[in-house]
Amino acid sequence: MDTLELISDKILQHNDFILLGHVEPDGDCIGSLFSLKWALDKLGKNSLVLLDSPPEERFGFLSIGDDDYRLFEQFKPDLADGAEAVYIALDAGDLDRLGPGKELLSNHFLINIDHHPGNPGYGNLNYINPEMAAVGEILYYLFLEMGLSLEQKIGSGLALAIISDTGGFRYQNTRAATYRIMAELTEVGVDIYRLNQGIYGNYSYQSLKLKGLVLANLELSREQKTAWIIVNRAMLEETGAAPEDVTGLVSYARDIRGVEVGVIFVEIAPREIKVGLRSKQYCPVNQIAAFFGGGGHVRAAGCKIKKELAQTVDLVLSKVQDYV
């Protein structure tokens, strides 16, 4: 693994950057991308975040400007900025997680910064540290290495990243250093209350209707070690909820007393099922996800399976049973 010092030197030597995150970006990904973009702005460098879709409404407290990012479909590196840029991938465990960004990397220098344990190191420079709770934590140390002083806007992105990937400091990945970083971010003006409201207290009516419908159909295994939730297309249509409204629902399955693994199955399209897995203490759900071509963290992982919904449920639960 390369050092943050090497990555800092590379960034300071160049002026143009394209920032990539994973498809369907979560709070760590969005917070990290824009905190790095604003840090590069502060250094007088040119940078652009590329996304597969606009940032979710729940991230509105970050005050992301229209000039801060561009959608892949709007980006033409042969005609616009980015032709000679250094590319930086954040929070993407492998090349496929970059989605359309993967196709842009030919002949470009790539810096890969991540905390997923299965990341193979696909960049020209790679910093992968699974001990970090979030990529936002890694960027905090990178900014120190670059001699960058923190400010409220940059700090808000880092805080979003850290709060999101620690589950509001409830997950096992929260360390003493995590709290020290958050204390410093608070001192530079980051409003932790506002961020938590945006992340955890900003539900749409439709999403709550979906939650009620889904929890009414929550299922528990015979030995009560596994619980699962199914979200089919009919549920989304009935409630008017969007696919992103399923965020966080899997935690209700995991958090049942005595349950070790919670699973959510979301029918994105016919024969395309998104699977999310969460565990409490001992089950390495990243290994289960990897078996089906996915990945993630030891306690939080996911995959997509191109089979019928009922078949997918049976396959995944059978694999989970091998571990619990």
KEMIMAR-990663 format. One record per residue (C-alpha): residue in one letter; x, z, y. Coordinates in Angstrom, 3 decimals, always signed. Each point is the difference from the previous one (the first is absolute). Layout:
// KEMIMAR-990663
PT   residu          x          z          y
PT        A          X          Z          Y
...
***
This chain:
// KEMIMAR-990663
PT   residu          x          z          y
PT        M     +0.000     +0.000     +0.000
PT        D     +1.190     -0.819     +3.497
PT        T     +0.197     +2.600     +2.739
PT        L     -2.085     +0.456     +3.116
PT        E     +3.233     -0.404     +1.942
PT        L     +0.419     -3.540     -1.365
PT        I     -3.611     -0.832     +0.801
PT        S     +0.335     +1.471     +3.490
PT        D     +3.117     -2.106     +0.655
PT        K     -1.785     -3.152     -1.195
PT        I     -2.991     +0.640     +2.249
PT        L     +2.131     +0.782     +3.044
PT        Q     +1.966     -3.225     -0.510
PT        H     -3.092     -2.257     +0.105
PT        N     -2.757     -0.686     +2.493
PT        D     -2.896     -1.608     -1.911
PT        F     -2.004     +1.637     -2.781
PT        I     -3.057     -0.695     -2.130
PT        L     -1.578     +3.103     -1.544
PT        L     -1.887     -0.215     -3.290
PT        G     -2.091     +2.569     -1.848
PT        H     -1.962     -0.133     -3.227
PT        V     -3.386     -1.642     -0.404
PT        E     -2.990     +2.218     +0.818
PT        P     +2.232     +2.283     +2.088
PT        D     -0.678     +3.735     -0.081
PT        G     +0.856     +2.627     +2.596
PT        D     +3.668     +0.278     -0.971
PT        C     +0.416     -3.760     +0.169
PT        I     -1.817     -0.472     +3.323
PT        G     +1.592     +3.042     +1.634
PT        S     +3.475     -1.033     -1.136
PT        L     -0.341     -3.642     +1.029
PT        F     -1.127     +0.745     +3.533
PT        S     +2.306     +2.957     +0.606
PT        L     +2.920     -2.281     -0.932
PT        K     -1.374     -2.786     +2.185
PT        W     -0.300     +2.328     +2.993
PT        A     +3.463     +1.426     -0.685
PT        L     +1.430     -3.537     +0.064
PT        D     -1.896     -0.644     +3.243
PT        K     +1.658     +3.065     +1.481
PT        L     +3.396     -1.383     -0.986
PT        G     -0.791     -3.255     +1.807
PT        K     -0.314     -2.054     -3.181
PT        N     -2.624     -2.560     -0.984
PT        S     -2.208     +0.853     -2.953
PT        L     -3.328     -0.898     -1.523
PT        V     -2.093     +1.639     -2.718
PT        L     -1.623     -2.394     -2.476
PT        L     -3.228     +1.107     -1.734
PT        D     -2.417     -1.604     -2.453
PT        S     -2.950     +1.420     +1.988
PT        P     -0.476     +1.885     +3.304
PT        P     +0.685     +3.771     -0.105
PT        E     -2.981     +2.022     -1.180
PT        E     -2.219     +1.494     +2.687
PT        R     +0.958     +3.513     -1.126
PT        F     +3.528     -0.607     +1.310
PT        G     -1.312     -0.687     +3.506
PT        F     +1.576     +3.175     +1.399
PT        L     +3.418     -1.711     -0.216
PT        S     -0.936     -2.356     +2.863
PT        I     +1.429     -3.019     -1.799
PT        G     +0.127     -2.950     +2.383
PT        D     -0.902     -3.596     -0.824
PT        D     +3.591     -1.000     +0.789
PT        D     +1.397     +2.532     -2.486
PT        Y     -1.005     -1.941     -3.096
PT        R     -1.081     -3.357     -1.339
PT        L     -1.891     -1.000     -3.131
PT        F     +1.875     -2.050     -2.587
PT        E     -2.362     -2.926     +0.534
PT        Q     +0.991     -0.091     +3.694
PT        F     +3.745     +0.163     -0.615
PT        K     +2.165     -3.110     -0.084
PT        P     +3.665     +1.042     -0.191
PT        D     +1.207     -3.584     +0.256
PT        L     -1.720     -0.394     +3.368
PT        A     +0.033     +3.510     +1.458
PT        D     +2.018     +3.166     +0.137
PT        G     +1.231     +1.058     -3.406
PT        A     +1.993     -3.093     -0.955
PT        E     +3.287     +1.912     +0.253
PT        A     -1.341     +3.532     -0.246
PT        V     +1.050     +2.817     -2.290
PT        Y     -2.941     +1.024     -2.188
PT        I     -0.737     +3.658     -0.766
PT        A     -2.358     +0.996     -2.846
PT        L     -1.534     +3.480     +0.145
PT        D     -1.848     +1.919     -2.722
PT        A     -0.164     -2.976     -2.389
PT        G     +1.009     +0.966     -3.529
PT        D     +0.784     -3.562     -1.054
PT        L     -0.042     -3.546     +1.374
PT        D     -3.513     -0.726     -1.235
PT        R     -1.331     +2.897     +2.087
PT        L     +1.046     -1.939     +3.111
PT        G     -2.765     -2.520     -0.691
PT        P     +0.379     -3.058     +2.264
PT        G     +3.152     +1.568     +1.454
PT        K     +1.836     -0.787     -3.224
PT        E     -0.205     -3.698     +0.787
PT        L     +1.758     +0.442     +3.358
PT        L     +3.215     +1.537     -1.292
PT        S     +1.910     -3.086     -1.103
PT        N     +3.416     -0.114     +1.699
PT        H     -0.773     +3.098     +2.089
PT        F     +1.915     +3.272     -0.003
PT        L     -2.305     +2.723     -1.322
PT        I     +0.213     +3.764     +0.469
PT        N     -2.082     +1.918     -2.555
PT        I     -1.002     +3.577     +0.954
PT        D     -2.213     +1.870     -2.440
PT        H     -0.696     +3.219     -1.905
PT        H     -1.626     -1.352     -3.176
PT        P     +2.101     +0.991     -3.041
PT        G     -0.470     -3.366     -1.739
PT        N     +1.267     -2.120     +2.906
PT        P     +2.619     -2.374     -1.528
PT        G     +1.953     -0.479     +3.239
PT        Y     -1.024     -3.558     +0.853
PT        G     +1.576     -0.090     +3.482
PT        N     +3.443     -0.882     +1.259
PT        L     +0.151     +3.608     +1.159
PT        N     -2.055     +2.600     -1.847
PT        Y     -0.806     +3.611     +0.811
PT        I     -2.345     +1.465     -2.615
PT        N     -0.437     +3.760     -0.022
PT        P     -2.821     +1.364     -2.209
PT        E     +0.694     +3.523     +1.247
PT        M     -1.461     -0.923     +3.395
PT        A     -3.709     +0.736     +0.338
PT        A     -0.599     -3.205     +1.946
PT        V     +1.847     -2.986     +1.392
PT        G     -0.769     +1.621     +3.345
PT        E     +2.408     +2.786     -0.973
PT        I     +2.726     -2.532     -0.770
PT        L     -0.519     -1.665     +3.376
PT        Y     +0.327     +3.358     +1.738
PT        Y     +3.539     +0.318     -1.400
PT        L     +0.731     -3.671     +0.703
PT        F     -0.957     +0.486     +3.648
PT        L     +2.357     +2.973     +0.190
PT        E     +2.762     -2.174     -1.473
PT        M     -0.725     -2.640     +2.653
PT        G     +0.243     +2.579     +2.793
PT        L     -3.635     -0.550     +0.950
PT        S     -1.830     +2.820     +1.753
PT        L     -3.558     +0.515     -1.201
PT        E     -3.011     -0.344     +2.256
PT        Q     -3.736     +0.479     -0.442
PT        K     -0.912     -3.597     -0.915
PT        I     +2.742     -0.438     -2.597
PT        G     -0.597     +3.527     -1.291
PT        S     -3.713     -0.662     -0.509
PT        G     +0.825     -2.809     -2.414
PT        L     +2.391     +2.245     -1.920
PT        A     -2.573     +2.799     -0.092
PT        L     -2.712     -2.343     -1.311
PT        A     +2.364     -1.104     -2.760
PT        I     +0.930     +3.536     -1.015
PT        I     -3.491     +1.507     +0.229
PT        S     -1.456     -2.877     -2.022
PT        D     +2.484     +0.058     -2.860
PT        T     +0.009     +3.793     -0.322
PT        G     -3.805     +0.157     +0.019
PT        G     +0.093     +2.189     +3.075
PT        F     +2.883     +2.028     -1.534
PT        R     -1.969     +0.692     -3.191
PT        Y     +2.085     -2.107     -2.397
PT        Q     +2.986     +1.029     -2.072
PT        N     +2.328     -2.277     +2.005
PT        T     -0.238     +2.247     +3.089
PT        R     +3.367     +1.660     +0.656
PT        A     +1.289     +2.547     +2.493
PT        A     +1.693     -2.879     +1.819
PT        T     -3.395     -1.696     +0.345
PT        Y     -1.317     +2.905     +2.050
PT        R     +3.136     +0.066     +2.140
PT        I     -0.448     -3.693     +0.824
PT        M     -3.657     +0.565     +0.868
PT        A     +0.934     +2.915     +2.251
PT        E     +2.375     -2.256     +1.916
PT        L     -2.626     -2.739     +0.273
PT        T     -2.434     +2.552     +1.430
PT        E     +2.617     +0.997     +2.583
PT        V     +0.237     -3.606     +1.282
PT        G     -3.761     -0.124     +0.565
PT        V     -1.519     -1.200     -3.274
PT        D     -3.596     +1.258     -0.228
PT        I     -0.278     +1.117     -3.624
PT        Y     -3.653     +0.973     +0.395
PT        R     -0.913     -3.474     +1.280
PT        L     +1.908     -1.659     -2.825
PT        N     -1.690     +2.131     -2.637
PT        Q     -3.395     -0.764     +1.523
PT        G     +0.797     -3.698     -0.126
PT        I     +1.180     +0.118     -3.596
PT        Y     -2.347     +2.540     -1.580
PT        G     -2.915     +0.423     +2.410
PT        N     -0.979     -3.555     +0.911
PT        Y     -2.431     -1.247     -2.647
PT        S     -2.527     -2.769     +0.424
PT        Y     -3.607     +0.607     -1.006
PT        Q     +0.339     -2.693     -2.657
PT        S     +3.070     +1.644     -1.537
PT        L     -1.840     +3.321     -0.373
PT        K     -2.944     -1.752     -1.647
PT        L     +2.482     -1.568     -2.422
PT        K     +1.612     +3.382     -0.666
PT        G     -3.351     +1.521     -0.930
PT        L     -0.868     -2.873     -2.319
PT        V     +3.419     +0.045     -1.657
PT        L     +0.153     +3.777     -0.510
PT        A     -3.463     -0.046     -1.556
PT        N     +1.503     -2.168     -2.732
PT        L     +3.283     +1.903     -0.442
PT        E     +1.045     +0.227     -3.671
PT        L     +2.100     +2.512     -1.932
PT        S     +1.818     -0.427     -3.310
PT        R     -0.939     +2.055     -3.029
PT        E     +3.102     +2.192     +0.263
PT        Q     -0.593     +0.262     +3.774
PT        K     +3.559     -1.069     +0.886
PT        T     -0.961     -3.370     +1.508
PT        A     -2.714     -0.855     +2.516
PT        W     -0.829     -3.420     +1.373
PT        I     -2.030     -1.777     +2.637
PT        I     -1.330     -3.545     -0.159
PT        V     -0.764     -2.036     +3.128
PT        N     -1.632     -3.315     -0.864
PT        R     -1.022     -2.820     +2.303
PT        A     -3.653     +1.086     -0.108
PT        M     +0.919     +3.415     +1.434
PT        L     +1.900     -1.572     +2.890
PT        E     -2.893     -2.355     +0.738
PT        E     -2.637     +2.735     -0.262
PT        T     +1.771     +2.302     +2.456
PT        G     +1.510     -2.657     +2.278
PT        A     +3.408     +1.598     -0.502
PT        A     +3.266     -1.910     +0.245
PT        P     +2.657     -0.007     -2.758
PT        E     +2.263     +2.224     +2.133
PT        D     -2.745     +2.662     +0.023
PT        V     +1.030     +1.000     -3.518
PT        T     +3.196     +1.541     +1.438
PT        G     +0.345     +3.593     -1.144
PT        L     -2.903     -0.016     -2.461
PT        V     +2.311     +0.268     -3.018
PT        S     +1.059     +3.457     +1.194
PT        Y     -3.463     +1.344     -0.797
PT        A     +0.523     -0.952     -3.641
PT        R     +3.482     +1.529     -0.159
PT        D     -0.988     +3.195     +1.807
PT        I     -2.548     +1.147     -2.580
PT        R     +1.068     +3.320     -1.480
PT        G     +1.946     -0.598     -3.227
PT        V     +0.407     -3.756     +0.519
PT        E     +3.534     -1.407     -0.053
PT        V     -0.661     -3.697     +0.770
PT        G     -2.553     -1.577     +2.305
PT        V     -0.650     -3.736     -0.151
PT        I     -1.976     -2.353     +2.211
PT        F     -1.068     -3.504     -1.017
PT        V     -1.010     -2.315     +2.849
PT        E     -1.523     -3.385     -0.769
PT        I     +1.540     -2.193     +2.682
PT        A     -1.384     -3.207     -1.535
PT        P     -1.208     -1.114     -3.427
PT        R     +2.823     +0.666     -2.481
PT        E     +2.204     +1.565     +2.697
PT        I     +0.128     +3.783     -0.121
PT        K     +2.113     +2.220     +2.240
PT        V     +1.025     +3.202     -1.773
PT        G     +1.250     +3.146     +1.739
PT        L     +1.484     +2.956     -1.900
PT        R     +0.774     +3.531     +1.184
PT        S     +1.352     +2.971     -1.955
PT        K     +0.490     +3.710     +0.673
PT        Q     +2.932     +1.438     -1.908
PT        Y     +1.593     -1.887     -2.855
PT        C     -1.381     -3.491     -0.590
PT        P     +2.276     -2.820     +1.324
PT        V     -2.750     -2.366     +1.104
PT        N     +2.579     -2.490     +1.293
PT        Q     +0.877     -0.678     -3.646
PT        I     -3.650     -0.696     -0.801
PT        A     -0.291     -2.331     +2.992
PT        A     +3.250     -1.751     -0.963
PT        F     -1.403     -0.695     -3.491
PT        F     -2.686     -2.099     +1.709
PT        G     +2.397     -1.693     +2.433
PT        G     -0.353     +2.455     +2.877
PT        G     +2.030     +2.931     +1.263
PT        G     +0.233     +2.806     +2.497
PT        H     +0.941     +3.655     +0.009
PT        V     +0.079     +2.516     -2.841
PT        R     -3.209     +1.637     +1.244
PT        A     -1.629     -2.998     +1.729
PT        A     +0.051     -3.589     -1.229
PT        G     -2.136     -3.063     -0.480
PT        C     -0.349     -3.499     -1.387
PT        K     -2.321     -3.002     -0.122
PT        I     -1.408     -1.261     -3.294
PT        K     -1.660     -3.382     -0.412
PT        K     -2.580     +0.885     -2.635
PT        E     -3.648     +0.984     -0.121
PT        L     -0.765     +3.396     +1.511
PT        A     -1.128     +1.675     -3.249
PT        Q     +3.039     -1.331     -1.881
PT        T     +2.346     +1.210     +2.727
PT        V     -1.507     +3.480     -0.073
PT        D     +0.482     +0.215     -3.774
PT        L     +3.588     -1.280     +0.123
PT        V     +1.165     +2.310     +2.770
PT        L     -1.714     +3.130     -1.312
PT        S     +1.472     -0.659     -3.442
PT        K     +3.471     -0.154     +1.549
PT        V     -0.596     +3.158     +2.042
PT        Q     -0.999     +1.763     -3.216
PT        D     +3.537     -0.607     -1.336
PT        Y     +1.340     +2.231     +2.787
PT        V     -2.564     +2.792     +0.307
***
